[in-house]
């Protein structure tokens, strides 16, 4: 009985320490970018500082999370290093730190003989994220595997 009480107490402490972000139901627009996407994309399009403004989830969660007040910055550098600052250990995010990234056209599947088209992908530490942009807006996403789409605005 005493062990059960300790277990329940430990679970209560762990659960009370989390700081979940609540979905912003007022901004439940299904897309982070509305309108026509950029047609001309080059390998240097992603370089620079991007502020994470929103996380869009599909599947069982199917919510939009407003992150505009969190000040999470993704700094894609020309040498293939991504520096993330302001991020804590939130579900579906990389923590603050340095990561290796590639921004290139590739197949979404791991099959190089795929019949599918080659598309622009952001690969962070080997994880594939789809890419789309419109002027100073960018979305990298894993919604193709029931993951999240991350919405960014370029910092001026």
N, C-alpha and C positions, 0 to 999 in steps of 0.2 A: 504494500500500500504506500509506504514511504517513497519507494522508487517511482511509482506512478505520479505522485505529487511533484517530485523533483522533475520528472520528465515534462509534465504539464507546465510547470513554472519556467523551465528552460525554453520551451516552445513559445510561451507568452512573451518572454524577454526578447527572443529573436524576432518575433513578428512585430513587436512594438518598436523595434529599432529601424525598421524599413521606412523609407520615405517615398512612397509611390506617387507618381504623377497622375493626376486625375484627367480623364479625357475632357476635352473642351467640346461639349455638345453644341455650342453655339456656332462653331466653325467646323461643321461636319461635311464640308465639301469633299466629294470623293477624290478629287485630284489636287495635287499641290501646284500644278501649272495648268492654267486655263488658256486655251487658244493654241495658235500654231507654234510648233517647236522649232528650234534652230535647225536649219537645213545644212549649214556649213559647220562642220566640227573638225577641229584639228587636235593633235596630241597636247598642245599647250593650253587648250580651252579651260582645263580644270585648274591650272596653276593659280595660286593665290589663296587668300583667306576667305573662308565661307562660314557664315554663322548658321548654326542649326536652328531652324525655326519651328519645325514640326516633325512629328513621327506619325506616320499613317500605318495602321495595322489592318490586315485583312484576316479572314478566317474566323475563328471563334471569338476573337476580340473585336474586330471591325470598328475601331475607334480612331479618332484624331487626337493627338496630344499636343497642346500648345507649349512649345519650348522657347518661345521668343524671350522670355525673362531669365532663362538659364545661363545665357552667355557661353555656350559651347561653341568653340571655334575649331574648324578643320582647316589646317594650313597645308595645302598640297604644294610641295616645293619641286622645282625643276629637276632636282637630282634623284627623284623617286622616293623621297622621304615625306611621310605625312606626320605632321605634329598636331596632336589633339590637345586642347587645353580647356579647362572649365568643366570637364566631364567627370562625373562620379560613377560608381558602379551601378548604373541603371540598367534594367533589363533591356537587351537589344542594342546597347551602345558599346563602343570601345571606351575604355578608361583613358584618362589623360596620359599622354606618352608619345613615343615615336614608333611609327610603323612603316614598313616597306609597302609601296603601292605601285601598280602599273595602270596606265590608262591607254587602252589599245583596242583595236577591233579584233574580235575573236568569236568563236562559237559559244553560245550559251551552254550547250551540253559539253561534256568532257570528250566527246567523240570528234576527232579532227576530220573524219570522213562524213560529217553530218550533212544532210541535205538542207538544213536550215541556213538562213543567212548569217553572215558575220555581222555583229553589231558592236557598238562601242560599249566596253565594259570597264568598270573600275575594279581592280583586284587588290584588296587590302589583305596582306598576309595570306594570300592565296584564295581568299573568299571572293567569289564573283558577285558583283553588284551591277545591275543594269544602270544605264545612264541616259538622262534626257535633260535638255536645258532650253531656256528661253531668256535671252538677254542676260540679266544678272540673277536669274533663278536657276537652280539645279536640283535634280532629284536623283539620288542613287537608291536602288531598291533591290530587295530580295523577296518581293511579293510574289514572284514567279514560283517560289517554293514555300508559300504561306508565311513568309517573313515580313519584315517591315520595309516601308519606303521612308527615307530620310529626306526632308525638304530643307534647302539651304538658300540663303541670299548672300550674294557676294558683298564682302565688306568694302567700303569705299576708302 
